Amino acid sequence: MTVSFSQCPIKLDMPLQLVGYDKIRTAYQQHDELFVSLLQINDIKFISIDCLGVSERLVSQIRQKVSPVYVFATHTHNGPDGLLDTNNSYHPLYGLSLTFGQYDELMEKKILDAIDYCLDNLVSSPKLWIKEFKIEDLYSNRNQSELDYEQRVLILENEHFILIHLACHPTILGSSINEVSADFVHSFRKLSDKPVMFINGPAGDISTRYTRHSQSFEECDRFGQIIMDKANQAVSKPLNIETNYLDYEISLQTKMKEDIFNFETSELALKYSIIKLGPLTFVTLPLEVCSQLTLSLDCYILGYCNDYLLYLCDEKSYHKEFYEAVSSPFLIHEGHRLIRHIKEQLNEINSSIS
């Protein structure tokens, strides 16, 4: 097994436009650096970018450099615009530039340059350790705090890096903070003596809405400290793994020509992957999937991967008219249909292994 890692700050020109809320905001200063992080385990590469989301257009450019590769957005709401394509009439983001901005080839180049740096500066090790634990009460379902939500935290690390995976919106700062920031991900980095990479989970319905003490950088630091304290208490186990991946595609039916949508197709091809890292199973999804959908899956969900198709929700969210359902481009039953499809593939993989 070979594990390689590198990280590069994204060079930003100030002022710039921020995305993630109901209007484009202007940032005149940068509170903390945003990063591109690249992790390679055997032949599979994982790239995490401190931004709201990534487009299939950007991913196609990255795949000209490396493959197989999975590109993730941390989903900070205090990152720059320019990485989401709102000009494609067959994509749910079409016409939503007031929220998501316009695709910017200069920003694309900045990301590609950072990836080139990472590829040229990988440091390798044959070692990998894993920690798995749960966090309660630090964040919650953001619609009803009493609902179940994904509480698992996964950490992979060696002497060169630490990867943190959990499911929570990086929206502690809120829309009133007009500074560039990775939100609570920055706080992880402040507390670590190694570079930190973050991959978000099924965070579509998870945030600190009911649990945060304030919307401030100090609150980000409190969040980061609790996670790091818990991580330091968790048992670390060595991991020696073989890697494998399978790519899938399913067509999901969409809402048509509703007030908030203008795209021109009645179905979308949703691409996802199942990745095996030894005993670990991951499913990558190109959207904000709600944890109410995924809790029954025996795997880790890696969200915001290789595209950004807005929300995918459970049926109850539609009946209760939660924000995620109203903002989803998909019809009411399609989330559960995807989950059934994933379960079928997981069962088939597990059967072939056994």
Buried (B, 14 or more C-beta within 10 A) or exposed (E): BEBBBBBBEBEBEEEBBBBBBEEBBEBEEBBBBBBBBBBBBBEBBBBBBBBBBBBBBBBEBBEEEBEBBBBBBBBBBBBBBBBBBBEBEEBBBBBBBEBBBBBBEEBBEBBBBBBEBBBEEBEEBEBBBBBBBEBEEBBBBBBEEEBEBBBBBBBBBBEBBBBBBBBBBBBBBBBEBBBBBBBBBBBBBEBBEBBBBBBBBBBBBBBBBBBBEEBBBEBBBBBBBBBBEBBEEBEEEEBEBEBBBEEBEBEBBBBEEEEEBBBEBEBBEBBBBBBBBBEBBBBBBBBBBBBBBBBEBEBBBBBBBBBBBBBBBBBBBBEEEBBBBBBBBBBBEBBBBBBEBBBEBBEEBEEEEE
